[in-house]
Amino acid sequence: MAVADRVPLDFDPPVRMLRALLLGVDDGELPNPTPCPEWTVATLLDHLMGLSVAFTQAAHKRLDGPETTSAPAPSAQHLTRHWRSRLPVLLEDLATAWKDPAAWTGTSQAGGVTMPAAALGHVAMNEVIMHSWDLAMATGQEYYTDPRTLEVLIEFLAEGPEEGTPGLFGPRVPTDDESTLLDQALALTGRDAGWRPPRRRRAAA
């Protein structure tokens, strides 16, 4: 039986996409700006490491983990020099943890916030997809995600307030009738789908 038949969302495809994007990050791009205001690529990578741990613990209902009771501010200076080998492992742990149907039941906690586990699973998926897009845009890479997953996320995000949720989503950005599913999801989290870095890296000769 496929994972998608047992749980609401399958983390394997977006995690594979994110791991592929990590391979395309050059060391020289770590100081690059990202769609997240005041975050560099290095800061974003540090955040991805923290959220991977936090939401893996949430899936396991671990309420005593280091990322459970608080959400440390991401920092470029805090990013481990072993991130290239460590982050893919943390992402795989995240995907594996949410394959368990029990992860989606009851309540759990991440970053000091307690909510239904199913809602936390959707937040975790949104974090993976949105920050994958952030990383792709900041490093000049292509990004794709499954439209079926985007449809579920759009339904979930649409239930939130238009002014956004501090610490999670910014105020919604207007869209038009021709917006893609990805653009709609981005807009619901307060992102501008047209964002690009001030300077794109040069294509390899």
C-alpha positions as CSV (number, residue, x, y, z in Angstrom):
1,M,0.0,0.0,0.0
2,A,1.4,3.4,-1.0
3,V,2.2,6.0,1.7
4,A,-0.3,8.4,0.1
5,D,-3.0,5.8,0.7
6,R,-2.3,5.6,4.5
7,V,-1.5,9.2,5.4
8,P,-2.8,12.6,4.2
9,L,0.5,13.8,2.7
10,D,3.6,11.9,1.3
11,F,6.9,13.7,2.2
12,D,9.1,11.6,0.0
13,P,8.7,13.5,-3.3
14,P,9.2,17.0,-1.8
15,V,12.1,15.8,0.3
16,R,13.7,14.2,-2.9
17,M,13.3,17.6,-4.6
18,L,14.9,19.5,-1.8
19,R,17.8,17.1,-1.6
20,A,18.4,17.6,-5.3
21,L,18.4,21.4,-4.8
22,L,21.0,21.0,-2.0
23,L,23.3,19.5,-4.5
24,G,23.1,22.6,-6.6
25,V,24.1,25.0,-3.8
26,D,27.6,26.4,-4.3
27,D,29.6,27.6,-1.2
28,G,29.8,31.0,-2.8
29,E,26.0,31.3,-2.8
30,L,25.7,30.9,1.0
31,P,25.6,34.7,1.5
32,N,23.0,35.2,-1.2
33,P,19.6,36.8,-0.3
34,T,16.5,34.7,-0.3
35,P,12.7,35.4,-0.6
36,C,12.7,35.3,3.3
37,P,13.4,38.9,4.3
38,E,16.9,39.3,5.9
39,W,17.7,35.6,5.5
40,T,20.7,34.5,3.5
41,V,21.0,31.0,1.9
42,A,23.1,30.0,4.9
43,T,20.4,31.2,7.3
44,L,17.7,29.3,5.3
45,L,19.8,26.1,5.4
46,D,20.2,26.4,9.2
47,H,16.4,26.8,9.5
48,L,15.8,23.7,7.4
49,M,18.0,21.7,9.7
50,G,16.1,23.0,12.8
51,L,12.7,22.5,11.3
52,S,13.6,18.9,10.1
53,V,14.5,18.0,13.7
54,A,11.5,19.8,15.2
55,F,8.8,18.2,12.9
56,T,10.4,14.8,13.2
57,Q,10.1,15.0,16.9
58,A,6.5,16.2,16.5
59,A,5.7,13.1,14.4
60,H,7.1,10.9,17.1
61,K,5.2,12.9,19.8
62,R,8.5,13.7,21.6
63,L,7.7,16.6,23.9
64,D,11.1,16.7,25.5
65,G,13.3,17.2,22.4
66,P,15.6,20.2,21.9
67,E,13.4,21.7,19.2
68,T,10.1,21.0,20.8
69,T,9.6,23.7,23.5
70,S,11.3,26.6,21.6
71,A,12.2,27.6,18.1
72,P,15.7,29.0,18.0
73,A,16.2,31.9,15.5
74,P,18.0,30.5,12.4
75,S,21.5,31.9,12.0
76,A,24.1,31.8,9.2
77,Q,26.7,31.7,11.9
78,H,25.1,28.7,13.5
79,L,25.1,26.6,10.3
80,T,27.3,23.6,10.7
81,R,30.1,23.1,8.2
82,H,28.8,19.5,7.8
83,W,25.4,20.6,6.5
84,R,25.9,19.0,3.1
85,S,26.0,15.5,4.7
86,R,23.8,16.2,7.7
87,L,20.8,18.0,6.3
88,P,19.9,15.2,3.7
89,V,19.8,12.7,6.6
90,L,17.6,14.9,8.7
91,L,15.2,15.4,5.8
92,E,15.0,11.6,5.3
93,D,14.2,11.2,9.0
94,L,11.5,13.7,8.6
95,A,9.9,11.9,5.6
96,T,10.1,8.6,7.3
97,A,8.5,9.9,10.6
98,W,5.4,11.2,8.8
99,K,4.9,7.8,7.0
100,D,3.5,6.4,10.3
101,P,-0.3,7.0,10.4
102,A,0.1,7.5,14.2
103,A,2.1,10.6,13.5
104,W,-1.1,12.3,12.2
105,T,-3.3,11.4,15.3
106,G,-3.9,13.3,18.6
107,T,-1.9,16.4,19.4
108,S,1.8,17.2,19.3
109,Q,4.2,20.1,19.6
110,A,6.9,21.9,17.6
111,G,8.7,25.1,18.4
112,G,6.7,25.6,21.6
113,V,3.4,25.4,19.7
114,T,0.9,22.7,20.5
115,M,-1.8,21.8,17.9
116,P,-3.5,18.8,16.3
117,A,-0.9,16.5,14.9
118,A,-2.5,16.5,11.5
119,A,-2.2,20.3,11.4
120,L,1.4,20.1,12.3
121,G,1.9,17.6,9.5
122,H,0.5,20.1,7.1
123,V,2.7,22.9,8.5
124,A,5.7,20.7,8.1
125,M,4.9,20.0,4.5
126,N,4.3,23.6,3.8
127,E,7.7,24.5,5.4
128,V,9.5,21.9,3.2
129,I,7.8,23.1,0.0
130,M,8.0,26.8,0.6
131,H,11.6,26.8,1.7
132,S,12.5,24.5,-1.2
133,W,11.1,27.2,-3.5
134,D,13.0,29.9,-1.5
135,L,16.3,27.9,-2.0
136,A,15.6,27.3,-5.7
137,M,15.0,31.0,-6.3
138,A,18.0,32.2,-4.3
139,T,20.4,29.8,-6.1
140,G,18.9,30.1,-9.7
141,Q,17.5,26.5,-9.8
142,E,14.3,25.1,-11.2
143,Y,11.6,24.0,-8.8
144,Y,8.6,21.6,-9.2
145,T,6.2,20.0,-6.8
146,D,3.2,17.7,-7.1
147,P,0.0,19.6,-7.9
148,R,-2.0,17.2,-5.7
149,T,0.1,18.2,-2.7
150,L,-0.3,21.9,-3.6
151,E,-4.1,21.5,-3.7
152,V,-4.1,20.1,-0.2
153,L,-1.8,22.8,1.0
154,I,-3.9,25.6,-0.6
155,E,-7.0,24.3,1.2
156,F,-5.1,24.2,4.5
157,L,-3.5,27.6,4.0
158,A,-6.8,29.2,2.9
159,E,-8.2,28.6,6.4
160,G,-5.6,30.9,8.0
161,P,-6.1,34.7,8.5
162,E,-5.5,37.0,5.6
163,E,-3.1,39.1,7.7
164,G,-0.9,36.1,8.1
165,T,0.4,34.2,11.1
166,P,3.5,35.7,12.9
167,G,6.4,33.3,12.8
168,L,4.8,31.2,10.0
169,F,3.2,33.2,7.2
170,G,3.2,36.8,6.0
171,P,0.1,38.7,4.9
172,R,-1.5,37.1,1.8
173,V,-0.4,38.4,-1.6
174,P,-3.1,39.0,-4.3
175,T,-3.2,36.6,-7.2
176,D,-5.1,36.6,-10.5
177,D,-7.2,34.0,-12.3
178,E,-4.1,32.7,-14.3
179,S,-2.0,32.0,-11.3
180,T,-0.6,28.5,-11.1
181,L,-1.2,26.3,-8.0
182,L,2.3,27.0,-6.9
183,D,1.8,30.7,-7.2
184,Q,-1.4,30.5,-5.2
185,A,0.3,28.6,-2.4
186,L,3.1,31.0,-2.4
187,A,0.7,33.9,-2.2
188,L,-1.1,32.4,0.8
189,T,2.1,32.3,2.7
190,G,2.9,35.9,1.9
191,R,5.4,35.3,-0.9
192,D,5.8,37.1,-4.2
193,A,6.0,34.4,-6.9
194,G,8.0,36.8,-9.1
195,W,10.8,37.2,-6.6
196,R,14.3,36.8,-8.0
197,P,17.7,37.6,-6.4
198,P,19.3,41.0,-7.3
199,R,22.0,39.1,-9.3
200,R,21.5,35.7,-10.8
201,R,24.5,33.4,-10.8
202,R,26.1,33.0,-14.2
203,A,25.4,29.9,-16.1
204,A,28.3,27.5,-16.3
205,A,30.4,27.9,-19.4
